Amino acid sequence: MNHDVGVSQLLLKAIRNSSENKLMNNWRRVMDILLQSATYNNVKKANEFRIQKLKALANELISQIQENEQKHTELQEFPANYLPTLPTLNHTSLVCDLLQQEWPKKGQIASGDVIYPLNEVMVYIRNIMTEIANTEPITDAPVTLRFAIAGSDRILNAACCAYGCLYRHYQSLLAHFKLEFFVLPFSKNHYAEWLARMDPWYKFSLYAYNAYSHLNIYVYTYMYIYIIFIFIFIFIFIFICICHLPFFLKKKKKSRHIFVPFQSPMFLCPDIHPTTRPVKEANGKLVCVHASHVTNIVLQRQALIN
């Protein structure tokens, strides 16, 4: 392209900033142009055809990168939150309970009919369209119905299945309406996260405000309450430990009473009087104690045990 079109910095920038899929598509287009120019018998006509097609491709790539740069400049010109003006509409809340299951009948099971799960979202949308079609005159212009999906991935999945069922089984009714779905991030929704990554306006105007102000505020509130209760419990435990600390630091007085077992005095000390009893002190010496002292010691020991 540099040989036929000329060196262009914008063209090089456009090629470098292109994704892998776009590079492959542009490469195929260049190869098709070269193959088509090779079919000409005249070299001059082949060069003119090749230069014309490559210039058109180069101008297309340059215009794309210029549009992208213009989009970025337009985003920088509006730093404040932009809220689109929506028409006044009669709105209502549709509470869909997806926990109810419709059990198939015995005849359906025996005949082998295809059983679809009950989708209350589809039932509500179908009833609304049927009521509008029966009450209002049908014109050539389709009636716009806007639905805000404020639930999680399960509600979004039910809405997608409902749209597929309506498009398949109620085409004549759906032809008079134009359905629009808006995903609100009031619950954890992976599609809302993807929209926030792809659309700056959705991220800063809807996703950040609703996700952090409406949804997570309850989570953080309960988390702070739990943390406060934990700190109160720790403070009470420390206070109780400090109050009972002197009780644990008290030293118990050691008893000085000596327990003397009744054994045969004549066998241990055959040379002493029968009314004495031998007692072994801490230093290992054997001392003979009178029987009256032994009786007092035993009585004191029993009183201590009681």
Helices and strands as residue ranges (DSSP letters): H 9-16, H 20-37, H 43-77, H 106-111, H 120-135, E 143-149, H 153-169, H 171-174, E 177-183, H 190-198, H 200-202, I 203-207, H 208-210, I 211-215, H 216-243, H 245-249, H 265-268, E 276-280, E 286-290, H 291-305
